[in-house]
Amino acid sequence: MPSVKLDNTHFHYRLDGSEDRPLVVLSHALSVSHAMWGFQLPVLTRHFRVLSYDMRGHGQTDATGEDLTRGYTLEQMADDVANLVAKLGHGRFHFVGLSIGSMIGQVLALRHRKMLNRLVLACAGTGKPNADAQKMWDDRVAAIAKGGVESQIEGTLGRWLSPEFRAAAPLTTEWIADLIRATPAAGYTGAALAIKRMDIPGNELETLRLPTLCIAGEKDPGATVAAVSALRDRIQGARLAVIEGGYHLCNVEKPHDFNEAMLGFLLEGDAD
């Protein structure tokens, strides 16, 4: 994978699809890498130039650029996207993010609105975590300090993929487990602390005038349909697509349904 240096950090990325097509940027979930989007690339590259990247501290991108006892911030991670796109010589783009990627997308829209055409926020958290959620992140960070990222694999798979899918697709499940296993502990911790400190003001989201699709997994135990619906209601004109039977990683478990919702929405942008 090629890389560029931003903020003393080497960011690894890939570009797929014809150079003369509109750009779509894909931002992955916590503790995996750009590879998570493997089921989306074939349909996206028929219509778009696609930039998928390893976020700070994930995949092949360095876990540097910040005191890791303090972690990263979503503002920093949103600026990473804007700076990466600019460094590669692109201007406006569509953005698709899932889980922490969708949190980055919200902050990106608030900080770099003029760069964005269309926004897809999948399995999204927003606002500010309550005390219980903040403690949960502290507990995960402590568990990683003690037992490494391996300590998070089983719990993560349980939240991300349905029991039925895990039983029917053990090799795909193991692929996701391997992506988690390969994540540096420092990168997981840095991003986890960014989520713990998330504070996305709802009143600012209400000022966005940006075509937005919110995608929810019907059975997602983390970003529930109700929570994603509340985010949709914050952004004027935003739409909601619910992936039937989907858990958190619905782009992997239900790729066809996810792709139809995502791609159908992005292609409307041709008329923007």
PyMOL commands that set and color helices and strands:
alter all, ss='L'
color gray80, all
select helices_A, chain A and resi 34-37+41-44+74-87+100-111+113-115+131-147+149-160+163-168+170-181+185-196+202-205+225-234+250-253+255-271
alter helices_A, ss='H'
color red, helices_A
select strands_A, chain A and resi 3-6+9-16+23-27+49-53+93-98+116-122+212-217+239-243
alter strands_A, ss='S'
color yellow, strands_A
deselect
rebuild
show_as cartoon
